[in-house]
């Protein structure tokens, strides 16, 4: 059975459907017994859903802000 640390390491592949059958079964078996990891996976799913809902202009605005901050930082002594 997977440890919690191993589950976290495989969580992105699990959520993206990229694990093979054996990997999915191992994750499911661990989740059946571990409430902490079930909560972690729920939080990861929620995070993915929120990120999918973000508008593209928001992302572009964040990129512009990051560029301005990097430029300002370079100008500092």
PyMOL Python script that loads the backbone (N, CA, C, O; Angstrom):
from pymol import cmd

cmd.read_pdbstr("""\
ATOM      1  N   UNK A   1       0.837  -1.182   0.000  1.00  0.00           N
ATOM      2  CA  UNK A   1       0.000   0.000   0.000  1.00  0.00           C
ATOM      3  C   UNK A   1       0.884   1.249   0.000  1.00  0.00           C
ATOM      4  O   UNK A   1       1.981   1.245   0.558  1.00  0.00           O
ATOM      5  N   UNK A   2       0.394   2.306  -0.629  1.00  0.00           N
ATOM      6  CA  UNK A   2       1.131   3.561  -0.694  1.00  0.00           C
ATOM      7  C   UNK A   2       1.186   4.239   0.668  1.00  0.00           C
ATOM      8  O   UNK A   2       0.272   4.099   1.481  1.00  0.00           O
ATOM      9  N   UNK A   3       2.269   4.978   0.908  1.00  0.00           N
ATOM     10  CA  UNK A   3       2.322   5.855   2.060  1.00  0.00           C
ATOM     11  C   UNK A   3       1.697   7.188   1.655  1.00  0.00           C
ATOM     12  O   UNK A   3       1.453   7.431   0.473  1.00  0.00           O
ATOM     13  N   UNK A   4       1.442   8.037   2.627  1.00  0.00           N
ATOM     14  CA  UNK A   4       0.881   9.357   2.321  1.00  0.00           C
ATOM     15  C   UNK A   4       1.838  10.152   1.431  1.00  0.00           C
ATOM     16  O   UNK A   4       1.407  10.846   0.510  1.00  0.00           O
ATOM     17  N   UNK A   5       3.107  10.049   1.706  1.00  0.00           N
ATOM     18  CA  UNK A   5       4.109  10.760   0.904  1.00  0.00           C
ATOM     19  C   UNK A   5       4.091  10.270  -0.542  1.00  0.00           C
ATOM     20  O   UNK A   5       4.198  11.079  -1.464  1.00  0.00           O
ATOM     21  N   UNK A   6       3.960   8.982  -0.752  1.00  0.00           N
ATOM     22  CA  UNK A   6       3.894   8.430  -2.105  1.00  0.00           C
ATOM     23  C   UNK A   6       2.612   8.870  -2.811  1.00  0.00           C
ATOM     24  O   UNK A   6       2.625   9.160  -4.007  1.00  0.00           O
ATOM     25  N   UNK A   7       1.501   8.917  -2.062  1.00  0.00           N
ATOM     26  CA  UNK A   7       0.253   9.364  -2.663  1.00  0.00           C
ATOM     27  C   UNK A   7       0.379  10.802  -3.146  1.00  0.00           C
ATOM     28  O   UNK A   7      -0.058  11.125  -4.250  1.00  0.00           O
ATOM     29  N   UNK A   8       0.969  11.662  -2.334  1.00  0.00           N
ATOM     30  CA  UNK A   8       1.153  13.061  -2.736  1.00  0.00           C
ATOM     31  C   UNK A   8       2.013  13.128  -3.998  1.00  0.00           C
ATOM     32  O   UNK A   8       1.729  13.919  -4.898  1.00  0.00           O
ATOM     33  N   UNK A   9       3.048  12.315  -4.071  1.00  0.00           N
ATOM     34  CA  UNK A   9       3.930  12.309  -5.238  1.00  0.00           C
ATOM     35  C   UNK A   9       3.186  11.887  -6.502  1.00  0.00           C
ATOM     36  O   UNK A   9       3.524  12.343  -7.595  1.00  0.00           O
ATOM     37  N   UNK A  10       2.183  11.029  -6.373  1.00  0.00           N
ATOM     38  CA  UNK A  10       1.434  10.532  -7.528  1.00  0.00           C
ATOM     39  C   UNK A  10       0.116  11.272  -7.748  1.00  0.00           C
ATOM     40  O   UNK A  10      -0.611  10.968  -8.694  1.00  0.00           O
ATOM     41  N   UNK A  11      -0.201  12.238  -6.887  1.00  0.00           N
ATOM     42  CA  UNK A  11      -1.522  12.858  -6.919  1.00  0.00           C
ATOM     43  C   UNK A  11      -1.824  13.568  -8.243  1.00  0.00           C
ATOM     44  O   UNK A  11      -2.941  13.462  -8.749  1.00  0.00           O
ATOM     45  N   UNK A  12      -0.867  14.278  -8.806  1.00  0.00           N
ATOM     46  CA  UNK A  12      -1.125  14.979 -10.068  1.00  0.00           C
ATOM     47  C   UNK A  12      -1.414  13.993 -11.188  1.00  0.00           C
ATOM     48  O   UNK A  12      -2.345  14.193 -11.969  1.00  0.00           O
ATOM     49  N   UNK A  13      -0.625  12.934 -11.271  1.00  0.00           N
ATOM     50  CA  UNK A  13      -0.866  11.910 -12.288  1.00  0.00           C
ATOM     51  C   UNK A  13      -2.230  11.258 -12.078  1.00  0.00           C
ATOM     52  O   UNK A  13      -2.943  10.975 -13.041  1.00  0.00           O
ATOM     53  N   UNK A  14      -2.588  11.024 -10.826  1.00  0.00           N
ATOM     54  CA  UNK A  14      -3.891  10.421 -10.520  1.00  0.00           C
ATOM     55  C   UNK A  14      -5.024  11.337 -10.978  1.00  0.00           C
ATOM     56  O   UNK A  14      -5.957  10.892 -11.646  1.00  0.00           O
ATOM     57  N   UNK A  15      -4.938  12.611 -10.617  1.00  0.00           N
ATOM     58  CA  UNK A  15      -5.998  13.555 -10.968  1.00  0.00           C
ATOM     59  C   UNK A  15      -6.076  13.811 -12.465  1.00  0.00           C
ATOM     60  O   UNK A  15      -7.150  14.105 -12.991  1.00  0.00           O
ATOM     61  N   UNK A  16      -4.943  13.701 -13.157  1.00  0.00           N
ATOM     62  CA  UNK A  16      -4.923  13.901 -14.608  1.00  0.00           C
ATOM     63  C   UNK A  16      -5.244  12.627 -15.376  1.00  0.00           C
ATOM     64  O   UNK A  16      -5.269  12.639 -16.606  1.00  0.00           O
ATOM     65  N   UNK A  17      -5.493  11.516 -14.661  1.00  0.00           N
ATOM     66  CA  UNK A  17      -5.823  10.255 -15.312  1.00  0.00           C
ATOM     67  C   UNK A  17      -4.644   9.617 -16.031  1.00  0.00           C
ATOM     68  O   UNK A  17      -4.825   8.910 -17.023  1.00  0.00           O
ATOM     69  N   UNK A  18      -3.443   9.864 -15.534  1.00  0.00           N
ATOM     70  CA  UNK A  18      -2.248   9.362 -16.208  1.00  0.00           C
ATOM     71  C   UNK A  18      -1.630   8.148 -15.519  1.00  0.00           C
ATOM     72  O   UNK A  18      -0.571   7.678 -15.936  1.00  0.00           O
ATOM     73  N   UNK A  19      -2.268   7.636 -14.479  1.00  0.00           N
ATOM     74  CA  UNK A  19      -1.737   6.442 -13.821  1.00  0.00           C
ATOM     75  C   UNK A  19      -2.263   5.192 -14.511  1.00  0.00           C
ATOM     76  O   UNK A  19      -3.383   5.174 -15.021  1.00  0.00           O
ATOM     77  N   UNK A  20      -1.442   4.151 -14.520  1.00  0.00           N
ATOM     78  CA  UNK A  20      -1.914   2.877 -15.043  1.00  0.00           C
ATOM     79  C   UNK A  20      -2.875   2.248 -14.035  1.00  0.00           C
ATOM     80  O   UNK A  20      -3.068   2.784 -12.944  1.00  0.00           O
ATOM     81  N   UNK A  21      -3.465   1.139 -14.387  1.00  0.00           N
ATOM     82  CA  UNK A  21      -4.462   0.493 -13.534  1.00  0.00           C
ATOM     83  C   UNK A  21      -3.898   0.190 -12.151  1.00  0.00           C
ATOM     84  O   UNK A  21      -4.555   0.447 -11.142  1.00  0.00           O
ATOM     85  N   UNK A  22      -2.705  -0.346 -12.100  1.00  0.00           N
ATOM     86  CA  UNK A  22      -2.095  -0.696 -10.808  1.00  0.00           C
ATOM     87  C   UNK A  22      -1.916   0.551  -9.942  1.00  0.00           C
ATOM     88  O   UNK A  22      -2.180   0.518  -8.740  1.00  0.00           O
ATOM     89  N   UNK A  23      -1.471   1.640 -10.546  1.00  0.00           N
ATOM     90  CA  UNK A  23      -1.281   2.887  -9.809  1.00  0.00           C
ATOM     91  C   UNK A  23      -2.595   3.446  -9.295  1.00  0.00           C
ATOM     92  O   UNK A  23      -2.679   3.900  -8.153  1.00  0.00           O
ATOM     93  N   UNK A  24      -3.637   3.413 -10.146  1.00  0.00           N
ATOM     94  CA  UNK A  24      -4.956   3.896  -9.719  1.00  0.00           C
ATOM     95  C   UNK A  24      -5.500   3.062  -8.561  1.00  0.00           C
ATOM     96  O   UNK A  24      -6.063   3.600  -7.607  1.00  0.00           O
ATOM     97  N   UNK A  25      -5.328   1.755  -8.654  1.00  0.00           N
ATOM     98  CA  UNK A  25      -5.802   0.881  -7.578  1.00  0.00           C
ATOM     99  C   UNK A  25      -5.063   1.153  -6.277  1.00  0.00           C
ATOM    100  O   UNK A  25      -5.669   1.140  -5.206  1.00  0.00           O
ATOM    101  N   UNK A  26      -3.764   1.398  -6.359  1.00  0.00           N
ATOM    102  CA  UNK A  26      -2.975   1.698  -5.165  1.00  0.00           C
ATOM    103  C   UNK A  26      -3.440   3.005  -4.527  1.00  0.00           C
ATOM    104  O   UNK A  26      -3.569   3.097  -3.306  1.00  0.00           O
ATOM    105  N   UNK A  27      -3.690   4.010  -5.355  1.00  0.00           N
ATOM    106  CA  UNK A  27      -4.174   5.292  -4.834  1.00  0.00           C
ATOM    107  C   UNK A  27      -5.556   5.119  -4.218  1.00  0.00           C
ATOM    108  O   UNK A  27      -5.807   5.620  -3.122  1.00  0.00           O
ATOM    109  N   UNK A  28      -6.448   4.428  -4.895  1.00  0.00           N
ATOM    110  CA  UNK A  28      -7.806   4.216  -4.378  1.00  0.00           C
ATOM    111  C   UNK A  28      -7.792   3.443  -3.064  1.00  0.00           C
ATOM    112  O   UNK A  28      -8.553   3.763  -2.151  1.00  0.00           O
ATOM    113  N   UNK A  29      -6.939   2.435  -2.960  1.00  0.00           N
ATOM    114  CA  UNK A  29      -6.841   1.663  -1.718  1.00  0.00           C
ATOM    115  C   UNK A  29      -6.372   2.560  -0.584  1.00  0.00           C
ATOM    116  O   UNK A  29      -6.895   2.475   0.528  1.00  0.00           O
ATOM    117  N   UNK A  30      -5.390   3.420  -0.849  1.00  0.00           N
ATOM    118  CA  UNK A  30      -4.902   4.324   0.184  1.00  0.00           C
ATOM    119  C   UNK A  30      -5.992   5.316   0.581  1.00  0.00           C
ATOM    120  O   UNK A  30      -6.198   5.578   1.766  1.00  0.00           O
ATOM    121  N   UNK A  31      -6.688   5.865  -0.413  1.00  0.00           N
ATOM    122  CA  UNK A  31      -7.739   6.848  -0.126  1.00  0.00           C
ATOM    123  C   UNK A  31      -8.885   6.237   0.676  1.00  0.00           C
ATOM    124  O   UNK A  31      -9.532   6.925   1.466  1.00  0.00           O
ATOM    125  N   UNK A  32      -9.131   4.948   0.471  1.00  0.00           N
ATOM    126  CA  UNK A  32     -10.201   4.279   1.212  1.00  0.00           C
ATOM    127  C   UNK A  32      -9.898   4.234   2.706  1.00  0.00           C
ATOM    128  O   UNK A  32     -10.811   4.160   3.529  1.00  0.00           O
ATOM    129  N   UNK A  33      -8.611   4.280   3.054  1.00  0.00           N
ATOM    130  CA  UNK A  33      -8.212   4.144   4.455  1.00  0.00           C
ATOM    131  C   UNK A  33      -7.714   5.439   5.094  1.00  0.00           C
ATOM    132  O   UNK A  33      -7.586   5.506   6.317  1.00  0.00           O
ATOM    133  N   UNK A  34      -7.435   6.458   4.299  1.00  0.00           N
ATOM    134  CA  UNK A  34      -6.761   7.645   4.835  1.00  0.00           C
ATOM    135  C   UNK A  34      -7.596   8.912   4.602  1.00  0.00           C
ATOM    136  O   UNK A  34      -7.673   9.418   3.482  1.00  0.00           O
ATOM    137  N   UNK A  35      -8.203   9.398   5.646  1.00  0.00           N
ATOM    138  CA  UNK A  35      -9.024  10.598   5.561  1.00  0.00           C
ATOM    139  C   UNK A  35      -8.220  11.844   5.222  1.00  0.00           C
ATOM    140  O   UNK A  35      -8.712  12.736   4.530  1.00  0.00           O
ATOM    141  N   UNK A  36      -6.989  11.907   5.706  1.00  0.00           N
ATOM    142  CA  UNK A  36      -6.153  13.070   5.415  1.00  0.00           C
ATOM    143  C   UNK A  36      -5.869  13.174   3.915  1.00  0.00           C
ATOM    144  O   UNK A  36      -5.927  14.262   3.343  1.00  0.00           O
ATOM    145  N   UNK A  37      -5.570  12.063   3.295  1.00  0.00           N
ATOM    146  CA  UNK A  37      -5.277  12.074   1.861  1.00  0.00           C
ATOM    147  C   UNK A  37      -6.543  12.303   1.038  1.00  0.00           C
ATOM    148  O   UNK A  37      -6.484  12.928  -0.021  1.00  0.00           O
ATOM    149  N   UNK A  38      -7.689  11.803   1.512  1.00  0.00           N
ATOM    150  CA  UNK A  38      -8.948  12.103   0.822  1.00  0.00           C
ATOM    151  C   UNK A  38      -9.188  13.608   0.821  1.00  0.00           C
ATOM    152  O   UNK A  38      -9.594  14.178  -0.193  1.00  0.00           O
ATOM    153  N   UNK A  39      -8.938  14.245   1.952  1.00  0.00           N
ATOM    154  CA  UNK A  39      -9.094  15.698   2.047  1.00  0.00           C
ATOM    155  C   UNK A  39      -8.111  16.399   1.116  1.00  0.00           C
ATOM    156  O   UNK A  39      -8.470  17.369   0.447  1.00  0.00           O
ATOM    157  N   UNK A  40      -6.872  15.913   1.070  1.00  0.00           N
ATOM    158  CA  UNK A  40      -5.856  16.489   0.185  1.00  0.00           C
ATOM    159  C   UNK A  40      -6.301  16.407  -1.272  1.00  0.00           C
ATOM    160  O   UNK A  40      -6.196  17.386  -2.010  1.00  0.00           O
ATOM    161  N   UNK A  41      -6.798  15.243  -1.687  1.00  0.00           N
ATOM    162  CA  UNK A  41      -7.244  15.065  -3.078  1.00  0.00           C
ATOM    163  C   UNK A  41      -8.448  15.969  -3.362  1.00  0.00           C
ATOM    164  O   UNK A  41      -8.533  16.555  -4.442  1.00  0.00           O
ATOM    165  N   UNK A  42      -9.379  16.092  -2.412  1.00  0.00           N
ATOM    166  CA  UNK A  42     -10.511  17.009  -2.611  1.00  0.00           C
ATOM    167  C   UNK A  42     -10.021  18.444  -2.797  1.00  0.00           C
ATOM    168  O   UNK A  42     -10.528  19.172  -3.650  1.00  0.00           O
ATOM    169  N   UNK A  43      -9.033  18.847  -1.997  1.00  0.00           N
ATOM    170  CA  UNK A  43      -8.483  20.195  -2.122  1.00  0.00           C
ATOM    171  C   UNK A  43      -7.788  20.384  -3.470  1.00  0.00           C
ATOM    172  O   UNK A  43      -7.898  21.443  -4.087  1.00  0.00           O
ATOM    173  N   UNK A  44      -7.083  19.369  -3.916  1.00  0.00           N
ATOM    174  CA  UNK A  44      -6.417  19.445  -5.218  1.00  0.00           C
ATOM    175  C   UNK A  44      -7.452  19.562  -6.338  1.00  0.00           C
ATOM    176  O   UNK A  44      -7.266  20.346  -7.269  1.00  0.00           O
ATOM    177  N   UNK A  45      -8.527  18.803  -6.259  1.00  0.00           N
ATOM    178  CA  UNK A  45      -9.589  18.879  -7.273  1.00  0.00           C
ATOM    179  C   UNK A  45     -10.235  20.262  -7.279  1.00  0.00           C
ATOM    180  O   UNK A  45     -10.520  20.817  -8.340  1.00  0.00           O
ATOM    181  N   UNK A  46     -10.461  20.810  -6.094  1.00  0.00           N
ATOM    182  CA  UNK A  46     -11.031  22.144  -5.987  1.00  0.00           C
ATOM    183  C   UNK A  46     -10.091  23.179  -6.593  1.00  0.00           C
ATOM    184  O   UNK A  46     -10.530  24.077  -7.312  1.00  0.00           O
ATOM    185  N   UNK A  47      -8.807  23.055  -6.303  1.00  0.00           N
ATOM    186  CA  UNK A  47      -7.808  23.980  -6.864  1.00  0.00           C
ATOM    187  C   UNK A  47      -7.798  23.907  -8.385  1.00  0.00           C
ATOM    188  O   UNK A  47      -7.747  24.937  -9.058  1.00  0.00           O
ATOM    189  N   UNK A  48      -7.846  22.703  -8.924  1.00  0.00           N
ATOM    190  CA  UNK A  48      -7.881  22.548 -10.382  1.00  0.00           C
ATOM    191  C   UNK A  48      -9.131  23.201 -10.965  1.00  0.00           C
ATOM    192  O   UNK A  48      -9.059  23.866 -11.998  1.00  0.00           O
ATOM    193  N   UNK A  49     -10.274  23.016 -10.309  1.00  0.00           N
ATOM    194  CA  UNK A  49     -11.527  23.588 -10.807  1.00  0.00           C
ATOM    195  C   UNK A  49     -11.478  25.111 -10.779  1.00  0.00           C
ATOM    196  O   UNK A  49     -11.940  25.766 -11.713  1.00  0.00           O
ATOM    197  N   UNK A  50     -10.922  25.674  -9.716  1.00  0.00           N
ATOM    198  CA  UNK A  50     -10.814  27.133  -9.623  1.00  0.00           C
ATOM    199  C   UNK A  50      -9.885  27.659 -10.706  1.00  0.00           C
ATOM    200  O   UNK A  50     -10.196  28.661 -11.350  1.00  0.00           O
ATOM    201  N   UNK A  51      -8.762  27.006 -10.914  1.00  0.00           N
ATOM    202  CA  UNK A  51      -7.820  27.456 -11.941  1.00  0.00           C
ATOM    203  C   UNK A  51      -8.434  27.383 -13.336  1.00  0.00           C
ATOM    204  O   UNK A  51      -8.158  28.237 -14.178  1.00  0.00           O
ATOM    205  N   UNK A  52      -9.257  26.382 -13.586  1.00  0.00           N
ATOM    206  CA  UNK A  52      -9.916  26.276 -14.889  1.00  0.00           C
ATOM    207  C   UNK A  52     -10.914  27.412 -15.116  1.00  0.00           C
ATOM    208  O   UNK A  52     -11.170  27.804 -16.254  1.00  0.00           O
ATOM    209  N   UNK A  53     -11.475  27.934 -14.024  1.00  0.00           N
ATOM    210  CA  UNK A  53     -12.483  28.985 -14.125  1.00  0.00           C
ATOM    211  C   UNK A  53     -11.889  30.378 -14.323  1.00  0.00           C
ATOM    212  O   UNK A  53     -12.599  31.309 -14.705  1.00  0.00           O
ATOM    213  N   UNK A  54     -10.593  30.523 -14.065  1.00  0.00           N
ATOM    214  CA  UNK A  54      -9.978  31.835 -14.218  1.00  0.00           C
ATOM    215  C   UNK A  54     -10.053  32.284 -15.673  1.00  0.00           C
ATOM    216  O   UNK A  54      -9.826  31.498 -16.593  1.00  0.00           O
ATOM    217  N   UNK A  55     -10.366  33.529 -15.857  1.00  0.00           N
ATOM    218  CA  UNK A  55     -10.404  34.098 -17.202  1.00  0.00           C
ATOM    219  C   UNK A  55      -8.981  34.309 -17.706  1.00  0.00           C
ATOM    220  O   UNK A  55      -8.065  34.560 -16.923  1.00  0.00           O
ATOM    221  N   UNK A  56      -8.811  34.207 -18.987  1.00  0.00           N
ATOM    222  CA  UNK A  56      -7.501  34.434 -19.596  1.00  0.00           C
ATOM    223  C   UNK A  56      -6.996  35.852 -19.349  1.00  0.00           C
ATOM    224  O   UNK A  56      -5.804  36.018 -19.089  1.00  0.00           O
ATOM    225  N   UNK A  57      -7.852  36.900 -19.416  1.00  0.00           N
ATOM    226  CA  UNK A  57      -7.350  38.248 -19.163  1.00  0.00           C
ATOM    227  C   UNK A  57      -6.721  38.390 -17.774  1.00  0.00           C
ATOM    228  O   UNK A  57      -5.760  39.139 -17.601  1.00  0.00           O
ATOM    229  N   UNK A  58      -7.259  37.680 -16.795  1.00  0.00           N
ATOM    230  CA  UNK A  58      -6.673  37.738 -15.459  1.00  0.00           C
ATOM    231  C   UNK A  58      -5.249  37.206 -15.514  1.00  0.00           C
ATOM    232  O   UNK A  58      -4.342  37.779 -14.909  1.00  0.00           O
ATOM    233  N   UNK A  59      -5.054  36.125 -16.230  1.00  0.00           N
ATOM    234  CA  UNK A  59      -3.731  35.545 -16.370  1.00  0.00           C
ATOM    235  C   UNK A  59      -2.788  36.520 -17.064  1.00  0.00           C
ATOM    236  O   UNK A  59      -1.637  36.668 -16.653  1.00  0.00           O
ATOM    237  N   UNK A  60      -3.264  37.181 -18.103  1.00  0.00           N
ATOM    238  CA  UNK A  60      -2.444  38.150 -18.817  1.00  0.00           C
ATOM    239  C   UNK A  60      -2.092  39.319 -17.906  1.00  0.00           C
ATOM    240  O   UNK A  60      -0.969  39.821 -17.942  1.00  0.00           O
ATOM    241  N   UNK A  61      -3.048  39.751 -17.091  1.00  0.00           N
ATOM    242  CA  UNK A  61      -2.786  40.839 -16.152  1.00  0.00           C
ATOM    243  C   UNK A  61      -1.743  40.427 -15.126  1.00  0.00           C
ATOM    244  O   UNK A  61      -0.878  41.224 -14.764  1.00  0.00           O
ATOM    245  N   UNK A  62      -1.818  39.196 -14.659  1.00  0.00           N
ATOM    246  CA  UNK A  62      -0.827  38.712 -13.699  1.00  0.00           C
ATOM    247  C   UNK A  62       0.560  38.636 -14.329  1.00  0.00           C
ATOM    248  O   UNK A  62       1.556  38.963 -13.685  1.00  0.00           O
ATOM    249  N   UNK A  63       0.625  38.209 -15.579  1.00  0.00           N
ATOM    250  CA  UNK A  63       1.905  38.158 -16.278  1.00  0.00           C
ATOM    251  C   UNK A  63       2.503  39.560 -16.414  1.00  0.00           C
ATOM    252  O   UNK A  63       3.704  39.751 -16.224  1.00  0.00           O
ATOM    253  N   UNK A  64       1.659  40.531 -16.743  1.00  0.00           N
ATOM    254  CA  UNK A  64       2.130  41.911 -16.879  1.00  0.00           C
ATOM    255  C   UNK A  64       2.613  42.438 -15.533  1.00  0.00           C
ATOM    256  O   UNK A  64       3.644  43.108 -15.464  1.00  0.00           O
ATOM    257  N   UNK A  65       1.884  42.142 -14.471  1.00  0.00           N
ATOM    258  CA  UNK A  65       2.288  42.570 -13.139  1.00  0.00           C
ATOM    259  C   UNK A  65       3.621  41.938 -12.756  1.00  0.00           C
ATOM    260  O   UNK A  65       4.496  42.616 -12.218  1.00  0.00           O
ATOM    261  N   UNK A  66       3.780  40.653 -13.026  1.00  0.00           N
ATOM    262  CA  UNK A  66       5.034  39.972 -12.708  1.00  0.00           C
ATOM    263  C   UNK A  66       6.193  40.582 -13.475  1.00  0.00           C
ATOM    264  O   UNK A  66       7.291  40.718 -12.935  1.00  0.00           O
ATOM    265  N   UNK A  67       5.965  40.949 -14.719  1.00  0.00           N
ATOM    266  CA  UNK A  67       7.023  41.584 -15.517  1.00  0.00           C
ATOM    267  C   UNK A  67       7.401  42.937 -14.938  1.00  0.00           C
ATOM    268  O   UNK A  67       8.583  43.268 -14.837  1.00  0.00           O
ATOM    269  N   UNK A  68       6.406  43.709 -14.560  1.00  0.00           N
ATOM    270  CA  UNK A  68       6.694  45.028 -13.970  1.00  0.00           C
ATOM    271  C   UNK A  68       7.449  44.888 -12.658  1.00  0.00           C
ATOM    272  O   UNK A  68       8.384  45.645 -12.397  1.00  0.00           O
ATOM    273  N   UNK A  69       7.055  43.927 -11.831  1.00  0.00           N
ATOM    274  CA  UNK A  69       7.751  43.707 -10.568  1.00  0.00           C
ATOM    275  C   UNK A  69       9.198  43.279 -10.796  1.00  0.00           C
ATOM    276  O   UNK A  69      10.104  43.737 -10.099  1.00  0.00           O
ATOM    277  N   UNK A  70       9.411  42.401 -11.772  1.00  0.00           N
ATOM    278  CA  UNK A  70      10.774  41.959 -12.082  1.00  0.00           C
ATOM    279  C   UNK A  70      11.607  43.133 -12.582  1.00  0.00           C
ATOM    280  O   UNK A  70      12.773  43.263 -12.210  1.00  0.00           O
ATOM    281  N   UNK A  71      11.027  43.985 -13.415  1.00  0.00           N
ATOM    282  CA  UNK A  71      11.742  45.154 -13.931  1.00  0.00           C
ATOM    283  C   UNK A  71      12.092  46.105 -12.793  1.00  0.00           C
ATOM    284  O   UNK A  71      13.210  46.617 -12.734  1.00  0.00           O
ATOM    285  N   UNK A  72      11.153  46.341 -11.897  1.00  0.00           N
ATOM    286  CA  UNK A  72      11.393  47.224 -10.747  1.00  0.00           C
ATOM    287  C   UNK A  72      12.483  46.649  -9.865  1.00  0.00           C
ATOM    288  O   UNK A  72      13.322  47.393  -9.357  1.00  0.00           O
ATOM    289  N   UNK A  73      12.486  45.360  -9.678  1.00  0.00           N
ATOM    290  CA  UNK A  73      13.503  44.718  -8.840  1.00  0.00           C
ATOM    291  C   UNK A  73      14.882  44.875  -9.458  1.00  0.00           C
ATOM    292  O   UNK A  73      15.857  45.109  -8.743  1.00  0.00           O
ATOM    293  N   UNK A  74      14.977  44.750 -10.779  1.00  0.00           N
ATOM    294  CA  UNK A  74      16.263  44.897 -11.448  1.00  0.00           C
ATOM    295  C   UNK A  74      16.803  46.321 -11.294  1.00  0.00           C
ATOM    296  O   UNK A  74      18.017  46.526 -11.258  1.00  0.00           O
ATOM    297  N   UNK A  75      15.904  47.302 -11.202  1.00  0.00           N
ATOM    298  CA  UNK A  75      16.314  48.690 -11.081  1.00  0.00           C
ATOM    299  C   UNK A  75      16.793  49.047  -9.684  1.00  0.00           C
ATOM    300  O   UNK A  75      17.479  50.054  -9.507  1.00  0.00           O
ATOM    301  N   UNK A  76      16.444  48.244  -8.691  1.00  0.00           N
ATOM    302  CA  UNK A  76      16.857  48.537  -7.319  1.00  0.00           C
ATOM    303  C   UNK A  76      18.347  48.298  -7.147  1.00  0.00           C
ATOM    304  O   UNK A  76      18.921  47.416  -7.785  1.00  0.00           O
ATOM    305  N   UNK A  77      18.991  49.116  -6.252  1.00  0.00           N
ATOM    306  CA  UNK A  77      20.443  48.936  -6.029  1.00  0.00           C
ATOM    307  C   UNK A  77      20.782  47.636  -5.369  1.00  0.00           C
ATOM    308  O   UNK A  77      21.955  47.355  -5.124  1.00  0.00           O
TER     309      UNK A  77
END
""", "prot")
cmd.dss("prot")
cmd.show_as("cartoon", "prot")
cmd.util.cbc("prot")
cmd.orient("prot")
